């Protein structure tokens, strides 16, 4: 059957604001077709084989009366509370055990029939017998009250769950922050240790460089000292010895000659050799010399002074040459 034929057949089922789809062997609710007729506020789907309502059924917010009695419903959609205009709901003779929590939002509901459903004990107690109009109205009020308490309890449970989840999340965040802080501290400590290690290595390198530089300076100083010593030795070896002057040599020869003559004269004058023939001329010469010397006393004194000065100079030059 095509969509157009469904719409056409649905039009055949509409009378005023009512849509009668009872006893049509319907297993699925034609939600799309019903949504096209917003003026059809009363829908009868009783005596069919409907096992569930699709979630889109909750968009039919124009419904005022809904008959789903004598079907095979085992549950209702979670968003059934969206049917804010619904005033009368017949769920007689289905297989319902519970109602959705959003049922408490059906604030316009004035009439409800839940008999012949395997309801849970608390819900069955709230629903009552639903044997007449009054009891169905009471059922609507009591079930709404019961569902609101369940809704509040669900809200409390949800709030507790949210608070618990929030607390768990907070604890997780705290643990995460603590873990991150520990990891950060560990990284900071590792960086500090690595920096300290690099600093020690740098100090060791600098100390090694300084030691090498000091050793190098010592080596250079040793080389310099050795070079200076070698230069001094070389200078001393190559330094020309002072040449003795001719005058000094002549003076020395003259001094030696005088000393020799003086020795000979003394030997011939004051020893036993004075009687020897060889000493006679010497003694005569000494006597003549002494006589002459007496005559030339001033000249002799000057000569002695000159000889003394020359002797001192000779001795000093000799000491200098030895050093």
QUICOR-V630362 format. One record per residue. N is the residue number from 1. SS is DSSP state (hx for helix, st for strand, lp for the rest). PSI is psi in radians with two decimals (NA if undefined). Layout:
# QUICOR-V630362
n=N ss=SS psi=PSI
n=N ss=SS psi=PSI
This chain:
# QUICOR-V630362
n=1 ss=lp psi=2.26
n=2 ss=lp psi=2.91
n=3 ss=hx psi=-0.72
n=4 ss=hx psi=-0.67
n=5 ss=hx psi=-0.61
n=6 ss=hx psi=-0.80
n=7 ss=hx psi=-0.71
n=8 ss=hx psi=-0.79
n=9 ss=hx psi=-0.67
n=10 ss=hx psi=-0.65
n=11 ss=hx psi=-0.62
n=12 ss=hx psi=-0.41
n=13 ss=hx psi=-0.09
n=14 ss=st psi=2.33
n=15 ss=st psi=1.83
n=16 ss=lp psi=-2.10
n=17 ss=lp psi=0.25
n=18 ss=st psi=2.50
n=19 ss=st psi=2.05
n=20 ss=st psi=1.82
n=21 ss=lp psi=0.39
n=22 ss=lp psi=2.63
n=23 ss=lp psi=0.61
n=24 ss=lp psi=0.17
n=25 ss=lp psi=0.74
n=26 ss=lp psi=2.29
n=27 ss=lp psi=-0.32
n=28 ss=lp psi=2.41
n=29 ss=lp psi=2.22
n=30 ss=lp psi=1.32
n=31 ss=hx psi=-0.78
n=32 ss=hx psi=-0.72
n=33 ss=hx psi=-0.69
n=34 ss=hx psi=-0.55
n=35 ss=hx psi=-0.36
n=36 ss=lp psi=-0.33
n=37 ss=lp psi=1.41
n=38 ss=lp psi=-0.28
n=39 ss=lp psi=-0.21
n=40 ss=lp psi=1.59
n=41 ss=lp psi=-0.15
n=42 ss=st psi=2.11
n=43 ss=st psi=2.24
n=44 ss=st psi=1.95
n=45 ss=lp psi=0.42
n=46 ss=lp psi=2.78
n=47 ss=lp psi=0.89
n=48 ss=lp psi=-2.90
n=49 ss=lp psi=0.65
n=50 ss=lp psi=2.16
n=51 ss=lp psi=-0.39
n=52 ss=lp psi=2.78
n=53 ss=lp psi=2.34
n=54 ss=lp psi=2.72
n=55 ss=hx psi=-0.52
n=56 ss=hx psi=-0.32
n=57 ss=hx psi=-0.51
n=58 ss=hx psi=-0.10
n=59 ss=hx psi=-0.10
n=60 ss=lp psi=1.14
n=61 ss=lp psi=-0.08
n=62 ss=lp psi=-0.14
n=63 ss=lp psi=2.40
n=64 ss=lp psi=-0.73
n=65 ss=st psi=2.38
n=66 ss=st psi=2.16
n=67 ss=st psi=1.96
n=68 ss=lp psi=0.38
n=69 ss=lp psi=2.70
n=70 ss=lp psi=0.90
n=71 ss=lp psi=-2.86
n=72 ss=lp psi=0.55
n=73 ss=lp psi=2.22
n=74 ss=lp psi=-0.31
n=75 ss=lp psi=2.85
n=76 ss=lp psi=2.69
n=77 ss=lp psi=2.60
n=78 ss=lp psi=-0.51
n=79 ss=lp psi=0.47
n=80 ss=hx psi=-0.45
n=81 ss=hx psi=-0.18
n=82 ss=hx psi=-0.32
n=83 ss=lp psi=1.20
n=84 ss=lp psi=-0.38
n=85 ss=lp psi=-0.09
n=86 ss=lp psi=2.20
n=87 ss=lp psi=-0.50
n=88 ss=st psi=2.27
n=89 ss=st psi=2.10
n=90 ss=st psi=1.97
n=91 ss=lp psi=0.42
n=92 ss=lp psi=2.41
n=93 ss=lp psi=1.08
n=94 ss=lp psi=-2.80
n=95 ss=lp psi=0.61
n=96 ss=lp psi=2.42
n=97 ss=lp psi=-0.53
n=98 ss=lp psi=2.90
n=99 ss=lp psi=2.63
n=100 ss=lp psi=2.62
n=101 ss=hx psi=-0.55
n=102 ss=hx psi=-0.14
n=103 ss=hx psi=-0.50
n=104 ss=hx psi=-0.25
n=105 ss=hx psi=-0.04
n=106 ss=lp psi=1.25
n=107 ss=lp psi=-0.32
n=108 ss=lp psi=-0.09
n=109 ss=lp psi=2.19
n=110 ss=lp psi=-0.27
n=111 ss=st psi=2.35
n=112 ss=st psi=2.35
n=113 ss=st psi=2.06
n=114 ss=lp psi=0.21
n=115 ss=lp psi=2.77
n=116 ss=lp psi=0.71
n=117 ss=lp psi=2.49
n=118 ss=lp psi=1.09
n=119 ss=lp psi=2.70
n=120 ss=lp psi=2.74
n=121 ss=hx psi=-0.85
n=122 ss=hx psi=-0.74
n=123 ss=hx psi=-0.70
n=124 ss=hx psi=-0.69
n=125 ss=hx psi=-0.71
n=126 ss=hx psi=-0.61
n=127 ss=hx psi=-0.61
n=128 ss=lp psi=-2.82
n=129 ss=lp psi=-0.51
n=130 ss=lp psi=0.87
n=131 ss=lp psi=-0.29
n=132 ss=lp psi=-3.12
n=133 ss=hx psi=-0.75
n=134 ss=hx psi=-0.78
n=135 ss=hx psi=-0.59
n=136 ss=hx psi=-0.63
n=137 ss=hx psi=-0.73
n=138 ss=hx psi=-0.66
n=139 ss=hx psi=-0.78
n=140 ss=hx psi=-0.81
n=141 ss=hx psi=-0.81
n=142 ss=hx psi=-0.71
n=143 ss=hx psi=-0.71
n=144 ss=hx psi=-0.74
n=145 ss=hx psi=-0.77
n=146 ss=hx psi=-0.76
n=147 ss=hx psi=-0.55
n=148 ss=hx psi=-0.68
n=149 ss=hx psi=-0.71
n=150 ss=hx psi=-0.70
n=151 ss=hx psi=-0.74
n=152 ss=hx psi=-0.74
n=153 ss=hx psi=-0.74
n=154 ss=hx psi=-0.70
n=155 ss=hx psi=-0.74
n=156 ss=hx psi=-0.76
n=157 ss=hx psi=-0.72
n=158 ss=hx psi=-0.74
n=159 ss=hx psi=-0.76
n=160 ss=hx psi=-0.74
n=161 ss=hx psi=-0.74
n=162 ss=hx psi=-0.73
n=163 ss=hx psi=-0.72
n=164 ss=hx psi=-0.78
n=165 ss=hx psi=-0.69
n=166 ss=hx psi=-0.71
n=167 ss=hx psi=-0.75
n=168 ss=hx psi=-0.70
n=169 ss=hx psi=-0.70
n=170 ss=hx psi=-0.75
n=171 ss=hx psi=-0.69
n=172 ss=hx psi=-0.73
n=173 ss=hx psi=-0.71
n=174 ss=hx psi=-0.80
n=175 ss=hx psi=-0.68
n=176 ss=hx psi=-0.77
n=177 ss=hx psi=-0.71
n=178 ss=hx psi=-0.74
n=179 ss=hx psi=-0.75
n=180 ss=hx psi=-0.68
n=181 ss=hx psi=-0.73
n=182 ss=hx psi=-0.77
n=183 ss=hx psi=-0.71
n=184 ss=hx psi=-0.76
n=185 ss=hx psi=-0.70
n=186 ss=hx psi=-0.76
n=187 ss=hx psi=-0.71
n=188 ss=hx psi=-0.75
n=189 ss=hx psi=-0.72
n=190 ss=hx psi=-0.73
n=191 ss=hx psi=-0.73
n=192 ss=hx psi=-0.74
n=193 ss=hx psi=-0.73
n=194 ss=hx psi=-0.70
n=195 ss=hx psi=-0.75
n=196 ss=hx psi=-0.68
n=197 ss=hx psi=-0.79
n=198 ss=hx psi=-0.66
n=199 ss=hx psi=-0.75
n=200 ss=hx psi=-0.74
n=201 ss=hx psi=-0.71
n=202 ss=hx psi=-0.79
n=203 ss=hx psi=-0.69
n=204 ss=hx psi=-0.72
n=205 ss=hx psi=-0.76
n=206 ss=hx psi=-0.69
n=207 ss=hx psi=-0.70
n=208 ss=hx psi=-0.74
n=209 ss=hx psi=-0.76
n=210 ss=hx psi=-0.70
n=211 ss=hx psi=-0.74
n=212 ss=hx psi=-0.71
n=213 ss=hx psi=-0.74
n=214 ss=hx psi=-0.75
n=215 ss=hx psi=-0.68
n=216 ss=hx psi=-0.76
n=217 ss=hx psi=-0.75
n=218 ss=hx psi=-0.76
n=219 ss=hx psi=-0.74
n=220 ss=hx psi=-0.70
n=221 ss=hx psi=-0.73
n=222 ss=hx psi=-0.79
n=223 ss=hx psi=-0.72
n=224 ss=hx psi=-0.75
n=225 ss=hx psi=-0.76
n=226 ss=hx psi=-0.71
n=227 ss=hx psi=-0.73
n=228 ss=hx psi=-0.73
n=229 ss=hx psi=-0.77
n=230 ss=hx psi=-0.71
n=231 ss=hx psi=-0.70
n=232 ss=hx psi=-0.77
n=233 ss=hx psi=-0.75
n=234 ss=hx psi=-0.71
n=235 ss=hx psi=-0.72
n=236 ss=hx psi=-0.64
n=237 ss=hx psi=-0.67
n=238 ss=hx psi=-0.16
n=239 ss=lp psi=2.18
n=240 ss=lp psi=2.36
n=241 ss=lp psi=2.43
n=242 ss=lp psi=2.30
n=243 ss=lp psi=2.31
n=244 ss=lp psi=2.35
n=245 ss=lp psi=2.68
n=246 ss=hx psi=-0.59
n=247 ss=hx psi=-0.69
n=248 ss=hx psi=-0.75
n=249 ss=hx psi=-0.77
n=250 ss=hx psi=-0.67
n=251 ss=hx psi=-0.73
n=252 ss=hx psi=-0.77
n=253 ss=hx psi=-0.75
n=254 ss=hx psi=-0.72
n=255 ss=hx psi=-0.76
n=256 ss=hx psi=-0.70
n=257 ss=hx psi=-0.75
n=258 ss=hx psi=-0.73
n=259 ss=hx psi=-0.70
n=260 ss=hx psi=-0.82
n=261 ss=hx psi=-0.71
n=262 ss=hx psi=-0.71
n=263 ss=hx psi=-0.78
n=264 ss=hx psi=-0.78
n=265 ss=hx psi=-0.74
n=266 ss=hx psi=-0.67
n=267 ss=hx psi=-0.70
n=268 ss=hx psi=-0.42
n=269 ss=hx psi=-0.73
n=270 ss=hx psi=0.18
n=271 ss=lp psi=3.14
n=272 ss=hx psi=-0.15
n=273 ss=hx psi=-0.14
n=274 ss=hx psi=-0.35
n=275 ss=hx psi=-0.16
n=276 ss=lp psi=2.69
n=277 ss=hx psi=-0.56
n=278 ss=hx psi=-0.41
n=279 ss=hx psi=-0.25
n=280 ss=hx psi=-0.90
n=281 ss=hx psi=-0.57
n=282 ss=hx psi=-0.76
n=283 ss=hx psi=-0.72
n=284 ss=hx psi=-0.76
n=285 ss=hx psi=-0.62
n=286 ss=hx psi=-0.76
n=287 ss=hx psi=-0.77
n=288 ss=hx psi=-0.66
n=289 ss=hx psi=-0.70
n=290 ss=hx psi=-0.69
n=291 ss=hx psi=-0.78
n=292 ss=hx psi=-0.63
n=293 ss=hx psi=-0.68
n=294 ss=hx psi=-0.70
n=295 ss=hx psi=-0.56
n=296 ss=lp psi=0.73
n=297 ss=hx psi=-0.74
n=298 ss=hx psi=-0.73
n=299 ss=hx psi=-0.60
n=300 ss=hx psi=-0.75
n=301 ss=hx psi=-0.75
n=302 ss=hx psi=-0.71
n=303 ss=hx psi=-0.67
n=304 ss=hx psi=-0.71
n=305 ss=hx psi=-0.75
n=306 ss=hx psi=-0.72
n=307 ss=hx psi=-0.67
n=308 ss=hx psi=-0.77
n=309 ss=hx psi=-0.74
n=310 ss=hx psi=-0.63
n=311 ss=hx psi=-0.76
n=312 ss=hx psi=-0.78
n=313 ss=hx psi=-0.66
n=314 ss=hx psi=-0.78
n=315 ss=hx psi=-0.75
n=316 ss=hx psi=-0.75
n=317 ss=hx psi=-0.62
n=318 ss=hx psi=-0.76
n=319 ss=hx psi=-0.74
n=320 ss=hx psi=-0.72
n=321 ss=hx psi=-0.60
n=322 ss=hx psi=-0.68
n=323 ss=lp psi=NA
